[in-house]
């Protein structure tokens, strides 16, 4: 009981705050010195997650094609070569591919620190997916659950990418730049 009281007093007392040292190599990786060749840990994770988005949506699309019980080559020919917005979900994979290309180029290669690119890719992807829901002929498939899952996963992953970049990557890198420049930051 005394330990609980001590911990309660310790955490509630403003005078007993201890400074937290966040100045570690993993936290500020990529911001030491003038060498900007290294990429921060959070930006690397973001780029990895964007890659996961493309691979996951592609895998779900292949599962949707195979689950209908058709020959895989015939189904791929029908979905890709004889593409129709009403019956094919290949455009969802193309949307993920365009999102992947833009995000990796701007945030991986150019190391952009602004949210506008992720906002545009998320907006256009979600607008396209909403349009696709209304335009797609749902009764044409035997198992519409996987098609619905493909569209929902693409929608949710694109929003998670936007959230992660805006609330994790950009603020943490800005904080790391401030720490590496030698400025003092007051943590309350």
Backbone as CSV, one residue per row, in Angstrom:
resi,resn,N_x,N_y,N_z,CA_x,CA_y,CA_z,C_x,C_y,C_z
1,UNK,0.819,-1.188,0.000,0.000,0.000,0.000,0.867,1.258,0.000
2,UNK,2.000,1.194,0.732,2.882,2.355,0.791,3.516,2.619,-0.579
3,UNK,3.810,1.549,-1.313,4.391,1.720,-2.633,3.394,2.400,-3.568
4,UNK,2.128,2.021,-3.467,1.100,2.624,-4.295,0.941,4.105,-3.977
5,UNK,0.975,4.449,-2.679,0.878,5.849,-2.288,2.088,6.638,-2.782
6,UNK,3.278,6.038,-2.670,4.491,6.698,-3.139,4.417,6.964,-4.648
7,UNK,3.990,5.952,-5.399,3.885,6.125,-6.848,2.847,7.174,-7.214
8,UNK,1.737,7.194,-6.490,0.700,8.177,-6.751,1.216,9.590,-6.482
9,UNK,1.890,9.778,-5.358,2.454,11.087,-5.029,3.536,11.456,-6.038
10,UNK,4.349,10.488,-6.439,5.437,10.730,-7.386,4.913,11.202,-8.738
11,UNK,3.874,10.553,-9.248,3.348,10.909,-10.558,2.494,12.175,-10.535
12,UNK,1.843,12.470,-9.423,0.994,13.643,-9.351,1.758,14.905,-8.975
13,UNK,2.937,14.745,-8.413,3.730,15.889,-8.009,4.453,16.481,-9.211
14,UNK,4.277,17.769,-9.425,4.937,18.436,-10.549,6.408,18.683,-10.279
15,UNK,6.815,18.728,-9.005,8.194,19.042,-8.662,9.123,17.844,-8.857
16,UNK,8.586,16.665,-8.987,9.434,15.469,-9.073,9.586,14.968,-10.501
17,UNK,9.278,15.803,-11.474,9.415,15.372,-12.871,10.886,15.195,-13.205
18,UNK,11.142,14.143,-13.909,12.499,13.865,-14.351,12.569,14.076,-15.853
19,UNK,13.663,14.633,-16.354,13.776,14.804,-17.802,13.904,13.455,-18.495
20,UNK,13.278,13.355,-19.625,13.343,12.123,-20.402,14.306,12.359,-21.553
21,UNK,15.240,11.451,-21.716,16.232,11.601,-22.764,15.787,10.825,-23.994
22,UNK,15.304,11.556,-25.000,14.900,10.943,-26.249,16.005,11.007,-27.295
23,UNK,17.120,11.536,-26.938,18.203,11.779,-27.878,18.963,10.475,-28.112
24,UNK,18.423,9.644,-28.986,19.075,8.378,-29.292,19.316,8.287,-30.786
25,UNK,20.162,7.395,-31.177,20.505,7.271,-32.596,19.307,6.853,-33.428
26,UNK,18.492,5.946,-32.924,17.322,5.512,-33.674,16.324,6.639,-33.857
27,UNK,16.206,7.490,-32.860,15.204,8.552,-32.920,15.590,9.651,-33.905
28,UNK,16.876,9.983,-33.946,17.283,11.086,-34.821,18.064,10.599,-36.031
29,UNK,17.970,9.322,-36.336,18.696,8.789,-37.488,18.308,9.540,-38.745
30,UNK,19.306,9.955,-39.503,19.058,10.691,-40.730,19.164,12.182,-40.558
31,UNK,19.354,12.670,-39.332,19.405,14.110,-39.113,20.697,14.554,-38.461
32,UNK,21.675,13.675,-38.337,22.933,14.075,-37.738,23.848,14.620,-38.810
33,UNK,24.267,15.831,-38.647,25.187,16.437,-39.600,24.491,16.855,-40.877
34,UNK,25.286,17.113,-41.889,24.753,17.555,-43.168,24.472,16.404,-44.112
35,UNK,24.788,15.187,-43.731,24.574,14.031,-44.596,23.106,13.631,-44.549
36,UNK,22.375,13.922,-45.608,20.952,13.611,-45.647,20.670,12.322,-46.411
37,UNK,21.633,11.427,-46.497,21.424,10.191,-47.229,20.654,9.166,-46.409
38,UNK,20.777,9.212,-45.105,20.050,8.262,-44.272,18.596,8.678,-44.150
39,UNK,17.752,7.686,-44.027,16.322,7.934,-43.898,15.938,7.618,-42.458
40,UNK,15.054,8.415,-41.888,14.632,8.176,-40.511,13.885,6.857,-40.405
41,UNK,13.836,6.341,-39.204,13.186,5.058,-38.950,11.697,5.125,-39.278
42,UNK,11.039,6.209,-38.891,9.605,6.315,-39.150,9.319,6.471,-40.635
43,UNK,10.176,7.179,-41.359,9.978,7.324,-42.805,10.215,5.994,-43.506
44,UNK,11.200,5.233,-43.052,11.421,3.888,-43.620,10.219,2.998,-43.386
45,UNK,9.648,3.066,-42.178,8.450,2.279,-41.893,7.292,2.716,-42.779
46,UNK,7.150,4.022,-42.986,6.091,4.527,-43.854,6.261,3.976,-45.275
47,UNK,7.472,4.034,-45.810,7.728,3.505,-47.160,7.472,2.001,-47.220
48,UNK,7.842,1.299,-46.162,7.567,-0.140,-46.093,6.069,-0.401,-46.053
49,UNK,5.333,0.421,-45.321,3.888,0.237,-45.238,3.206,0.547,-46.564
50,UNK,3.708,1.536,-47.290,3.168,1.849,-48.612,3.403,0.666,-49.559
51,UNK,4.561,0.035,-49.450,4.845,-1.164,-50.246,3.917,-2.309,-49.849
52,UNK,3.697,-2.456,-48.539,2.760,-3.469,-48.055,1.365,-3.233,-48.620
53,UNK,0.959,-1.981,-48.714,-0.345,-1.630,-49.279,-0.490,-2.199,-50.684
54,UNK,0.479,-1.966,-51.539,0.413,-2.460,-52.911,0.403,-3.987,-52.960
55,UNK,1.276,-4.621,-52.207,1.359,-6.083,-52.226,0.088,-6.711,-51.650
56,UNK,-0.431,-6.137,-50.570,-1.631,-6.678,-49.935,-2.860,-6.552,-50.835
57,UNK,-3.024,-5.383,-51.447,-4.163,-5.187,-52.354,-4.025,-6.100,-53.567
58,UNK,-2.805,-6.249,-54.084,-2.582,-7.176,-55.203,-2.898,-8.612,-54.830
59,UNK,-2.483,-9.020,-53.640,-2.778,-10.381,-53.180,-4.270,-10.595,-52.992
60,UNK,-4.952,-9.633,-52.398,-6.402,-9.758,-52.238,-7.107,-9.834,-53.590
61,UNK,-6.616,-9.080,-54.565,-7.207,-9.126,-55.898,-7.010,-10.505,-56.530
62,UNK,-5.824,-11.071,-56.400,-5.577,-12.419,-56.944,-6.481,-13.432,-56.250
63,UNK,-6.672,-13.288,-54.946,-7.582,-14.186,-54.224,-9.000,-14.024,-54.742
64,UNK,-9.424,-12.785,-54.995,-10.767,-12.550,-55.557,-10.925,-13.213,-56.919
65,UNK,-9.871,-13.183,-57.722,-9.922,-13.792,-59.051,-9.972,-15.309,-58.937
66,UNK,-9.158,-15.861,-58.074,-9.055,-17.324,-57.951,-10.278,-17.920,-57.262
67,UNK,-10.871,-17.183,-56.326,-11.972,-17.725,-55.520,-13.217,-18.006,-56.354
68,UNK,-13.336,-17.367,-57.514,-14.498,-17.615,-58.365,-14.466,-18.994,-59.001
69,UNK,-13.356,-19.722,-58.868,-13.281,-21.096,-59.354,-12.963,-21.220,-60.829
70,UNK,-12.609,-20.130,-61.477,-12.271,-20.176,-62.886,-10.798,-20.521,-63.070
71,UNK,-10.429,-20.807,-64.288,-9.035,-20.984,-64.631,-8.331,-19.642,-64.399
72,UNK,-7.183,-19.661,-63.757,-6.496,-18.430,-63.379,-6.131,-17.587,-64.601
73,UNK,-5.679,-18.219,-65.672,-5.277,-17.470,-66.871,-6.483,-16.849,-67.564
74,UNK,-7.562,-17.591,-67.615,-8.785,-17.065,-68.219,-9.342,-15.906,-67.394
75,UNK,-9.301,-16.059,-66.083,-9.806,-15.012,-65.198,-8.942,-13.756,-65.281
76,UNK,-7.618,-13.930,-65.330,-6.732,-12.777,-65.451,-6.913,-12.076,-66.795
77,UNK,-7.106,-12.871,-67.858,-7.344,-12.281,-69.174,-8.640,-11.474,-69.172
78,UNK,-9.665,-12.016,-68.542,-10.948,-11.323,-68.469,-10.856,-10.050,-67.626
79,UNK,-10.125,-10.109,-66.511,-10.015,-8.968,-65.596,-9.098,-7.867,-66.119
80,UNK,-8.022,-8.253,-66.818,-7.018,-7.277,-67.230,-7.181,-6.874,-68.694
81,UNK,-7.164,-7.839,-69.591,-7.210,-7.521,-71.024,-8.587,-7.055,-71.478
82,UNK,-9.613,-7.671,-70.952,-10.987,-7.294,-71.300,-11.603,-6.520,-70.130
83,UNK,-10.875,-5.524,-69.685,-11.256,-4.758,-68.507,-12.582,-4.014,-68.729
84,UNK,-13.423,-4.073,-67.707,-14.647,-3.298,-67.658,-14.828,-2.829,-66.217
85,UNK,-15.144,-1.561,-66.057,-15.263,-1.015,-64.701,-16.391,-1.679,-63.916
86,UNK,-17.395,-2.223,-64.631,-18.520,-2.850,-63.947,-18.210,-4.248,-63.427
87,UNK,-17.252,-4.945,-64.034,-17.030,-6.346,-63.670,-15.615,-6.657,-63.193
88,UNK,-14.680,-5.744,-63.313,-13.292,-6.007,-62.951,-12.878,-5.169,-61.751
89,UNK,-12.079,-5.768,-60.881,-11.520,-5.044,-59.742,-10.040,-4.739,-59.943
90,UNK,-9.550,-4.923,-61.152,-8.144,-4.660,-61.432,-7.814,-3.180,-61.249
91,UNK,-8.779,-2.309,-61.421,-8.537,-0.883,-61.245,-8.236,-0.511,-59.796
92,UNK,-8.692,-1.315,-58.845,-8.353,-1.086,-57.442,-6.849,-1.327,-57.235
93,UNK,-6.321,-2.348,-57.903,-4.879,-2.614,-57.835,-4.106,-1.496,-58.528
94,UNK,-4.621,-1.010,-59.653,-3.970,0.097,-60.355,-3.968,1.347,-59.470
95,UNK,-5.057,1.604,-58.762,-5.107,2.756,-57.846,-4.064,2.606,-56.738
96,UNK,-3.911,1.390,-56.211,-2.885,1.151,-55.195,-1.490,1.313,-55.790
97,UNK,-1.312,0.919,-57.039,-0.023,1.084,-57.709,0.323,2.544,-57.937
98,UNK,-0.655,3.346,-58.335,-0.423,4.779,-58.525,-0.117,5.440,-57.187
99,UNK,-0.866,5.060,-56.151,-0.618,5.594,-54.807,0.792,5.221,-54.346
100,UNK,1.181,3.975,-54.558,2.523,3.505,-54.205,3.596,4.316,-54.929
101,UNK,3.441,4.481,-56.232,4.445,5.187,-57.031,4.612,6.629,-56.567
102,UNK,3.505,7.325,-56.380,3.582,8.726,-55.958,4.161,8.878,-54.554
103,UNK,3.702,8.042,-53.623,4.165,8.185,-52.243,5.632,7.798,-52.086
104,UNK,6.064,6.742,-52.748,7.477,6.363,-52.673,8.350,7.421,-53.345
105,UNK,7.898,7.954,-54.463,8.686,8.977,-55.145,8.830,10.233,-54.282
106,UNK,7.706,10.748,-53.765,7.769,12.007,-53.029,8.316,11.850,-51.613
107,UNK,7.926,10.784,-50.907,8.343,10.661,-49.512,9.550,9.748,-49.317
108,UNK,9.832,8.882,-50.272,11.000,8.022,-50.157,12.204,8.564,-50.893
109,UNK,12.011,8.993,-52.137,13.123,9.467,-52.961,13.405,10.950,-52.700
110,UNK,12.377,11.782,-52.821,12.570,13.230,-52.641,12.558,13.658,-51.179
111,UNK,12.074,12.809,-50.288,11.996,13.066,-48.837,11.230,14.354,-48.526
112,UNK,10.085,14.490,-49.171,9.217,15.644,-48.961,8.683,15.640,-47.534
113,UNK,8.545,16.823,-46.957,8.054,16.940,-45.575,6.714,17.652,-45.495
114,UNK,5.936,17.587,-46.548,4.635,18.247,-46.548,3.536,17.204,-46.734
115,UNK,2.384,17.473,-46.206,1.275,16.518,-46.207,0.432,16.566,-47.474
116,UNK,0.688,17.493,-48.397,-0.216,17.687,-49.531,-0.272,16.463,-50.452
117,UNK,0.824,15.782,-50.673,0.839,14.629,-51.585,0.001,13.491,-51.007
118,UNK,0.164,13.207,-49.734,-0.623,12.127,-49.110,-2.101,12.518,-49.068
119,UNK,-2.388,13.788,-48.884,-3.787,14.236,-48.881,-4.414,14.035,-50.256
120,UNK,-3.680,14.378,-51.297,-4.212,14.211,-52.659,-4.385,12.741,-53.026
121,UNK,-3.390,11.910,-52.718,-3.511,10.490,-53.074,-4.627,9.818,-52.296
122,UNK,-4.783,10.163,-51.021,-5.861,9.584,-50.225,-7.220,10.061,-50.723
123,UNK,-7.338,11.326,-51.033,-8.606,11.875,-51.524,-9.025,11.220,-52.834
124,UNK,-8.103,11.179,-53.788,-8.458,10.602,-55.087,-8.688,9.089,-54.999
125,UNK,-7.907,8.395,-54.177,-8.127,6.951,-54.007,-9.489,6.672,-53.396
126,UNK,-9.826,7.407,-52.349,-11.106,7.172,-51.676,-12.284,7.586,-52.555
127,UNK,-12.131,8.665,-53.296,-13.204,9.074,-54.214,-13.408,8.008,-55.285
128,UNK,-12.312,7.472,-55.809,-12.427,6.407,-56.802,-13.074,5.159,-56.205
129,UNK,-12.684,4.777,-54.997,-13.252,3.574,-54.371,-14.740,3.746,-54.087
130,UNK,-15.147,4.934,-53.671,-16.577,5.186,-53.450,-17.337,5.106,-54.769
131,UNK,-16.761,5.688,-55.818,-17.355,5.590,-57.153,-17.449,4.126,-57.587
132,UNK,-16.417,3.359,-57.306,-16.370,1.949,-57.704,-17.479,1.143,-57.011
133,UNK,-17.754,1.458,-55.769,-18.802,0.744,-55.028,-20.155,0.894,-55.725
134,UNK,-20.444,2.070,-56.240,-21.723,2.297,-56.889,-21.760,1.790,-58.327
135,UNK,-20.624,1.754,-58.996,-20.579,1.389,-60.406,-20.400,-0.115,-60.626
136,UNK,-19.781,-0.802,-59.681,-19.478,-2.227,-59.826,-20.759,-3.051,-59.772
137,UNK,-20.835,-4.078,-60.603,-21.997,-4.974,-60.614,-21.711,-6.096,-59.624
138,UNK,-22.276,-5.987,-58.432,-21.975,-6.923,-57.350,-22.537,-8.324,-57.589
139,UNK,-23.710,-8.519,-58.131,-24.218,-9.882,-58.310,-23.444,-10.712,-59.335
140,UNK,-22.497,-10.105,-60.066,-21.745,-10.850,-61.080,-20.752,-11.840,-60.469
141,UNK,-20.469,-11.726,-59.196,-19.507,-12.633,-58.572,-20.216,-13.602,-57.633
142,UNK,-19.595,-14.772,-57.479,-20.176,-15.796,-56.610,-19.938,-15.484,-55.135
143,UNK,-18.789,-14.903,-54.824,-18.412,-14.601,-53.443,-18.115,-13.104,-53.317
144,UNK,-19.128,-12.260,-53.163,-18.864,-10.811,-53.107,-18.161,-10.356,-51.833
145,UNK,-18.036,-11.234,-50.851,-17.385,-10.850,-49.596,-15.935,-10.444,-49.838
146,UNK,-15.230,-11.185,-50.671,-13.832,-10.874,-50.931,-13.684,-9.584,-51.743
147,UNK,-14.605,-9.318,-52.638,-14.567,-8.067,-53.384,-14.806,-6.879,-52.455
148,UNK,-15.750,-7.024,-51.555,-16.014,-5.974,-50.571,-14.787,-5.782,-49.672
149,UNK,-14.190,-6.882,-49.253,-13.002,-6.824,-48.412,-11.848,-6.116,-49.125
150,UNK,-11.689,-6.360,-50.411,-10.649,-5.696,-51.189,-10.839,-4.183,-51.189
151,UNK,-12.043,-3.733,-51.429,-12.307,-2.291,-51.482,-12.175,-1.658,-50.097
152,UNK,-12.686,-2.316,-49.079,-12.595,-1.771,-47.721,-11.144,-1.707,-47.260
153,UNK,-10.377,-2.750,-47.516,-8.961,-2.751,-47.105,-8.179,-1.652,-47.812
154,UNK,-8.423,-1.466,-49.094,-7.739,-0.399,-49.822,-8.110,0.964,-49.253
155,UNK,-9.361,1.146,-48.909,-9.846,2.399,-48.333,-9.192,2.665,-46.974
156,UNK,-9.209,1.673,-46.105,-8.676,1.833,-44.746,-7.157,2.022,-44.766
157,UNK,-6.462,1.262,-45.578,-5.002,1.375,-45.632,-4.583,2.753,-46.137
158,UNK,-5.286,3.296,-47.119,-4.916,4.622,-47.614,-5.119,5.691,-46.534
159,UNK,-6.166,5.555,-45.731,-6.362,6.502,-44.637,-5.327,6.315,-43.538
160,UNK,-4.930,5.072,-43.278,-3.892,4.843,-42.271,-2.562,5.447,-42.718
161,UNK,-2.252,5.352,-44.006,-1.025,5.964,-44.514,-1.046,7.472,-44.286
162,UNK,-2.172,8.102,-44.561,-2.292,9.548,-44.354,-2.142,9.903,-42.881
163,UNK,-2.795,9.143,-42.021,-2.691,9.402,-40.585,-1.258,9.224,-40.104
164,UNK,-0.608,8.146,-40.515,0.739,7.856,-40.029,1.730,8.928,-40.475
165,UNK,1.639,9.355,-41.719,2.565,10.387,-42.189,2.333,11.699,-41.440
166,UNK,1.080,12.075,-41.277,0.772,13.368,-40.672,0.999,13.393,-39.166
167,UNK,0.777,12.282,-38.488,0.887,12.310,-37.026,2.150,11.652,-36.483
168,UNK,2.890,10.920,-37.300,4.101,10.266,-36.815,5.356,10.723,-37.554
169,UNK,5.362,10.608,-38.860,6.585,10.852,-39.621,6.988,12.326,-39.552
170,UNK,6.115,13.205,-39.970,6.468,14.628,-40.044,6.764,15.219,-38.665
171,UNK,5.925,14.996,-37.631,6.259,15.569,-36.313,7.537,15.001,-35.707
172,UNK,7.767,13.699,-35.842,8.961,13.119,-35.239,10.220,13.601,-35.939
173,UNK,10.174,13.731,-37.256,11.343,14.228,-37.964,11.602,15.703,-37.648
174,UNK,10.557,16.479,-37.489,10.728,17.881,-37.110,11.334,17.990,-35.715
175,UNK,10.867,17.180,-34.810,11.420,17.159,-33.450,12.882,16.719,-33.479
176,UNK,13.210,15.740,-34.301,14.583,15.263,-34.410,15.488,16.335,-35.007
177,UNK,14.995,17.061,-35.995,15.780,18.168,-36.572,16.064,19.228,-35.515
178,UNK,15.058,19.514,-34.703,15.233,20.510,-33.654,16.262,20.039,-32.633
179,UNK,16.193,18.775,-32.258,17.168,18.236,-31.310,18.576,18.242,-31.880
180,UNK,18.711,17.860,-33.129,20.050,17.783,-33.714,20.635,19.156,-33.989
181,UNK,19.786,20.186,-34.087,20.302,21.540,-34.291,20.767,22.170,-32.983
182,UNK,20.460,21.547,-31.859,20.927,22.039,-30.570,19.966,22.937,-29.857
183,UNK,18.786,23.142,-30.375,17.802,23.985,-29.700,17.216,23.227,-28.511
184,UNK,16.803,23.974,-27.510,16.205,23.381,-26.324,14.695,23.275,-26.521
185,UNK,14.143,22.142,-26.143,12.699,21.934,-26.202,12.222,21.618,-24.795
186,UNK,11.201,22.293,-24.386,10.634,22.074,-23.058,9.548,21.021,-23.162
187,UNK,9.727,19.902,-22.469,8.735,18.833,-22.459,7.990,18.894,-21.146
188,UNK,6.716,19.090,-21.240,5.884,19.163,-20.018,5.206,17.866,-19.768
